[in-house]
Amino acid sequence: MDWTTNQPNARFWVLKLIKDSFHPATQWWKPTWASPSRSGGASFITPAGRKLLLVNKSDLAAEVPLPMLAGPAR
């Protein structure tokens, strides 16, 4: 929260999205990976299905190839 305006900031919204998307029953599906473009991610199995979390640590757009998604979903 912003201490001067008492309004939610970007950190608040990111944590809320993570909390709402990943529940206690979530399991790691594949290990986390990182790329030279300062982005990375992890995949999970949740009660609602498979989910992918991508993180871009820079202020620039990043292209992340996803070879594991090239085949049919199981």
Legacy VTK file of the C-alpha trace (Angstrom):
# vtk DataFile Version 3.0
C-alpha trace
ASCII
DATASET POLYDATA
POINTS 74 float
0.000 0.000 0.000
1.169 3.524 -0.693
1.761 5.105 2.704
0.823 8.619 1.528
-2.421 7.823 -0.313
-3.348 4.517 1.361
-4.068 3.091 -2.110
-2.880 -0.286 -3.442
0.379 -0.158 -5.406
1.813 -2.499 -8.060
3.378 -4.810 -5.454
-0.005 -5.235 -3.766
-1.727 -6.181 -7.052
1.004 -8.681 -8.023
0.790 -10.416 -4.643
-3.023 -10.477 -4.878
-2.877 -12.083 -8.339
-0.445 -14.747 -7.095
-2.545 -15.418 -3.991
-5.746 -15.718 -6.042
-4.150 -17.942 -8.714
-2.093 -20.380 -6.640
-3.798 -22.166 -3.755
-2.334 -24.305 -0.951
-2.926 -27.516 -2.981
-0.685 -26.229 -5.811
2.250 -28.476 -6.745
5.401 -27.726 -8.751
5.117 -29.398 -12.127
8.444 -28.571 -13.730
11.477 -26.732 -12.347
11.835 -22.994 -12.642
13.835 -21.741 -15.600
15.603 -18.479 -16.339
16.641 -16.901 -19.605
19.373 -14.375 -20.437
16.700 -11.689 -20.980
16.099 -11.484 -17.202
12.835 -13.360 -17.427
11.932 -16.713 -16.005
9.062 -18.850 -14.949
7.677 -21.950 -13.349
4.816 -24.302 -14.053
2.366 -25.676 -11.532
-0.485 -28.135 -11.220
-3.441 -26.650 -9.339
-6.892 -28.047 -8.557
-8.132 -25.919 -11.503
-5.529 -27.342 -13.932
-2.027 -26.487 -15.112
-0.766 -22.924 -14.725
2.329 -21.099 -15.889
3.899 -18.182 -14.011
6.170 -15.933 -16.096
8.288 -13.195 -14.542
9.933 -10.334 -16.439
12.445 -8.532 -14.205
13.165 -5.711 -16.635
11.145 -2.779 -17.909
11.453 -4.045 -21.501
9.267 -6.502 -23.364
10.696 -10.019 -23.372
9.999 -12.893 -25.736
10.027 -16.264 -24.010
9.993 -19.390 -26.199
7.781 -22.123 -24.786
8.843 -25.379 -26.445
7.009 -27.529 -23.880
3.697 -26.087 -25.119
4.345 -27.032 -28.727
2.724 -30.438 -28.384
-0.856 -31.329 -27.498
-2.021 -30.591 -23.969
-2.583 -33.558 -21.667
LINES 1 75
74 0 1 2 3 4 5 6 7 8 9 10 11 12 13 14 15 16 17 18 19 20 21 22 23 24 25 26 27 28 29 30 31 32 33 34 35 36 37 38 39 40 41 42 43 44 45 46 47 48 49 50 51 52 53 54 55 56 57 58 59 60 61 62 63 64 65 66 67 68 69 70 71 72 73
